[in-house]
């Protein structure tokens, strides 16, 4: 809590308290006027001042010293001991201030001590509430920083597998001798992907058009590894303009699809579809695999857990992830609420 807000809370508290006390003192003054002819405005302010001073002293003794120095540091026994002794001594100041109204308070010293204790409890309660609020706010800030750091780590873990880069370079190297012009185009695609990974992923969000463009380049580079033109089906449906998405959020699933779909002679081995709506988008990524089912689970399990953690950090309650495995097919359906440019 900011100091200015804490000051405002204290001022409001004492303005309300002063109004209530003033109302009581005014009522007392009217009785004095009726009985003794002693009702004067300067006299009432004098009474108001001495009425408020003991509570203020007691309140802030607990507020500034006893609670932060003793109670917060878990010196509970010392806090209660000193608090009770202080209220006992402060009872004398209350007795002095309220001497003229002894009949109202019963004229007993224990009443003054309990009155001092009451204001000590109020001061402790107000300060305790403020400290609790500050603790909650600080905890939220720390948690936010922790989530941001964790998200940065998960983003690094989610980046493109280096094996893909080496394989792409090898494939391009072969193309250089056969078709230099096509090799140059693919080299540019690889360069764009690397630039995107190095620079665009530093931001929390990127243009959906850029993200889909990098996925398209990634798939085109993967096509180099097979002569089968129907190995991959890739479609994007909907308007991409003006929409934002977290970078590298889809590519890990797509990378897994290529990783586990090892038989590149099969038609429709990988099917990837993006459906973009006004406020959400859905990716359906399906791939065929021939590996042992248990081996697939073992290989993809940790990766998907990492992706799930990142989705929970970036899109809490704003995404839906469904992963389905059958004997030979692995299917991922990811729906995300997307943002628009302001």
HELIX and SHEET records of a PDB file:
HELIX    1   1 UNK A    3  UNK A   36  1                                  34    
HELIX    2   2 UNK A   41  UNK A   61  1                                  21    
HELIX    3   3 UNK A   62  UNK A   71  3                                  10    
HELIX    4   4 UNK A   76  UNK A   97  1                                  22    
HELIX    5   5 UNK A   99  UNK A  101  5                                   3    
HELIX    6   6 UNK A  102  UNK A  105  1                                   4    
HELIX    7   7 UNK A  109  UNK A  158  1                                  50    
HELIX    8   8 UNK A  162  UNK A  178  1                                  17    
HELIX    9   9 UNK A  180  UNK A  199  1                                  20    
HELIX   10  10 UNK A  200  UNK A  202  5                                   3    
HELIX   11  11 UNK A  208  UNK A  223  1                                  16    
HELIX   12  12 UNK A  251  UNK A  260  1                                  10    
HELIX   13  13 UNK A  293  UNK A  314  1                                  22    
SHEET    1   A 3 UNK A 206  UNK A 207  0                                        
SHEET    2   A 3 UNK A 243  UNK A 245 -1                                        
SHEET    3   A 3 UNK A 339  UNK A 340 -1                                        
SHEET    1   B 5 UNK A 232  UNK A 237  0                                        
SHEET    2   B 5 UNK A 270  UNK A 276  1                                        
SHEET    3   B 5 UNK A 280  UNK A 288 -1                                        
SHEET    4   B 5 UNK A 329  UNK A 337 -1                                        
SHEET    5   B 5 UNK A 319  UNK A 325 -1                                        
END                                                                             
